Amino acid sequence: MESVKISSKYQLVIPRAVRERQRLRPGMRLTVIDRDGVIMLVRERPMKEYRGMFKGADVSEATMKELLMVTPAAWRRETAEMREYMKEFGTRAPAAMSAELDEIEKRLV
């Protein structure tokens, strides 16, 4: 495990060994997940990279459908919770986040 220091501009440098192991390159996008006091960086991947991910897995077609099913009611509750959480940040919350929630809600109709 390696540690990093946050700069005065809230930037950090990912250690070289980690960059090499994860094959990170300049310009790649990472998703920041903040849960229970832990900050995680997850590399975003294009959908085509997930093709064949379950190849060879003993998963029935019915189970796969259930795993990939979108439940609009659950997503509506989730977006409502996200909006409530964003209120804590007031005008500091990025407008893009609200716009993304708007788009998700439109697709749930």
KEKE-3310 file (N, C-alpha, C; in steps of 0.2 Angstrom, whole numbers, plus 5000, padded with zeros to 4 digits):
npx = (5004:5003:5005:4998:5000:4989:4988:4989:4980:4971:4975:4982:4995:4996:5004:5018:5020:5007:5001:5007:5003:4990:4989:4987:4984:4988:4974:4965:4949:4943:4932:4926:4923:4915:4913:4907:4919:4929:4939:4938:4945:4940:4943:4936:4928:4925:4909:4911:4922:4917:4911:4909:4912:4906:4908:4908:4904:4893:4879:4862:4851:4839:4843:4854:4846:4839:4849:4853:4842:4833:4825:4813:4806:4815:4826:4821:4819:4832:4838:4830:4835:4849:4847:4843:4854:4863:4858:4864:4876:4872:4874:4886:4886:4890:4882:4881:4879:4866:4860:4863:4856:4843:4842:4843:4831:4822:4824:4818:4805)
npy = (4994:5011:5028:5044:5062:5076:5090:5108:5112:5102:5091:5075:5063:5048:5034:5028:5014:5009:5015:5008:4995:4996:5000:5013:5029:5045:5056:5046:5042:5042:5036:5043:5036:5038:5032:5027:5033:5030:5033:5029:5025:5022:5015:5020:5011:5007:5001:4991:4984:4975:4965:4948:4945:4937:4925:4908:4907:4899:4904:4905:4910:4916:4921:4929:4939:4944:4949:4960:4968:4983:4992:5003:5010:5008:5015:5028:5031:5030:5041:5052:5051:5054:5068:5074:5072:5080:5093:5096:5102:5114:5128:5124:5111:5103:5108:5099:5087:5087:5089:5076:5068:5072:5067:5053:5051:5055:5044:5034:5034)
npz = (5000:4996:5000:4996:4994:4995:4985:4987:4978:4978:4971:4966:4964:4956:4962:4952:4951:4954:4943:4932:4935:4934:4921:4918:4909:4903:4902:4903:4911:4927:4939:4954:4970:4985:4999:5015:5022:5014:5000:4983:4967:4951:4936:4921:4909:4891:4886:4876:4881:4891:4884:4883:4896:4905:4899:4899:4912:4923:4921:4920:4907:4911:4924:4921:4914:4925:4933:4925:4924:4924:4936:4936:4947:4958:4953:4952:4966:4970:4962:4968:4981:4978:4974:4986:4994:4987:4989:5001:4997:4991:4980:4977:4971:4956:4941:4931:4937:4942:4929:4924:4932:4928:4915:4917:4924:4914:4905:4913:4911)
capx = (5000:5007:5001:4999:4998:4985:4992:4985:4975:4967:4977:4986:4999:4995:5011:5020:5019:5000:4999:5009:4999:4983:4989:4984:4987:4986:4968:4960:4944:4942:4926:4927:4917:4916:4908:4909:4925:4934:4938:4940:4946:4939:4944:4930:4929:4920:4905:4914:4927:4913:4909:4912:4914:4903:4909:4910:4901:4887:4873:4857:4848:4835:4847:4857:4841:4837:4855:4854:4836:4832:4819:4812:4804:4821:4830:4817:4820:4839:4839:4828:4840:4854:4845:4842:4861:4866:4856:4869:4881:4869:4876:4893:4885:4890:4876:4881:4876:4858:4858:4863:4850:4837:4843:4842:4824:4819:4824:4814:4797)
capy = (5000:5017:5034:5050:5068:5080:5096:5114:5112:5096:5086:5070:5059:5041:5031:5025:5006:5008:5017:5003:4989:4997:5002:5020:5033:5052:5057:5041:5045:5038:5037:5044:5034:5040:5028:5025:5036:5027:5035:5024:5028:5016:5016:5020:5007:5007:4995:4985:4980:4971:4960:4941:4945:4931:4919:4902:4907:4895:4908:4904:4916:4920:4924:4935:4944:4947:4953:4966:4971:4990:4993:5010:5012:5008:5020:5034:5032:5032:5048:5056:5051:5058:5075:5076:5073:5086:5099:5098:5106:5120:5130:5121:5105:5104:5108:5093:5081:5088:5087:5069:5065:5074:5063:5047:5051:5055:5037:5030:5035)
capz = (5000:4995:5002:4992:4997:4991:4984:4989:4973:4979:4966:4969:4959:4957:4961:4946:4952:4953:4936:4928:4936:4931:4914:4917:4904:4903:4898:4905:4916:4933:4943:4961:4974:4991:5003:5022:5024:5009:4993:4978:4960:4947:4929:4917:4903:4887:4886:4872:4885:4895:4880:4885:4903:4908:4895:4903:4918:4923:4923:4915:4903:4916:4929:4917:4913:4931:4935:4920:4924:4927:4940:4936:4954:4962:4951:4954:4973:4970:4960:4973:4987:4976:4974:4993:4996:4983:4993:5006:4994:4988:4974:4975:4967:4949:4937:4927:4941:4941:4922:4923:4935:4924:4909:4920:4925:4907:4903:4917:4910)
cpx = (5005:5002:5003:4997:4994:4988:4987:4979:4970:4969:4981:4990:4998:5002:5012:5019:5012:4998:5001:5005:4992:4983:4986:4988:4984:4979:4963:4955:4943:4936:4928:4921:4919:4911:4911:4917:4931:4933:4941:4940:4945:4939:4938:4932:4924:4916:4908:4919:4923:4911:4913:4914:4912:4904:4911:4907:4895:4881:4868:4854:4844:4838:4851:4852:4839:4843:4855:4847:4836:4825:4818:4810:4810:4825:4827:4819:4828:4841:4836:4832:4847:4853:4845:4849:4864:4864:4861:4875:4879:4872:4883:4892:4886:4883:4875:4878:4869:4856:4858:4857:4843:4837:4841:4834:4820:4818:4820:4807:4794)
cpy = (5006:5023:5040:5056:5073:5087:5102:5115:5106:5091:5081:5066:5052:5038:5027:5017:5005:5010:5011:4997:4990:4999:5009:5024:5040:5053:5052:5044:5039:5040:5038:5041:5035:5037:5026:5027:5033:5030:5030:5027:5021:5018:5015:5016:5008:5001:4989:4981:4975:4965:4953:4941:4939:4925:4913:4902:4903:4899:4907:4911:4920:4924:4930:4941:4948:4951:4960:4970:4978:4990:5000:5013:5013:5014:5027:5036:5034:5039:5053:5057:5055:5066:5078:5077:5079:5092:5101:5102:5113:5122:5127:5114:5107:5103:5102:5087:5081:5086:5080:5065:5066:5069:5055:5046:5051:5048:5032:5030:5029)
cpz = (5000:4997:4997:4996:4993:4991:4987:4984:4973:4973:4969:4963:4961:4957:4955:4946:4950:4946:4931:4929:4933:4924:4913:4912:4905:4899:4900:4911:4921:4937:4951:4965:4981:4996:5010:5024:5019:5003:4988:4971:4956:4940:4925:4911:4898:4887:4882:4876:4890:4891:4882:4892:4907:4904:4899:4909:4918:4926:4918:4912:4908:4921:4927:4916:4919:4934:4931:4920:4927:4930:4940:4943:4958:4960:4953:4962:4974:4968:4965:4979:4985:4976:4981:4995:4993:4986:4998:5004:4991:4981:4972:4971:4960:4945:4933:4930:4941:4934:4921:4926:4931:4918:4912:4921:4919:4905:4907:4916:4907)
residu = (MET:GLU:SER:VAL:LYS:ILE:SER:SER:LYS:TYR:GLN:LEU:VAL:ILE:PRO:ARG:ALA:VAL:ARG:GLU:ARG:GLN:ARG:LEU:ARG:PRO:GLY:MET:ARG:LEU:THR:VAL:ILE:ASP:ARG:ASP:GLY:VAL:ILE:MET:LEU:VAL:ARG:GLU:ARG:PRO:MET:LYS:GLU:TYR:ARG:GLY:MET:PHE:LYS:GLY:ALA:ASP:VAL:SER:GLU:ALA:THR:MET:LYS:GLU:LEU:LEU:MET:VAL:THR:PRO:ALA:ALA:TRP:ARG:ARG:GLU:THR:ALA:GLU:MET:ARG:GLU:TYR:MET:LYS:GLU:PHE:GLY:THR:ARG:ALA:PRO:ALA:ALA:MET:SER:ALA:GLU:LEU:ASP:GLU:ILE:GLU:LYS:ARG:LEU:VAL)
# end
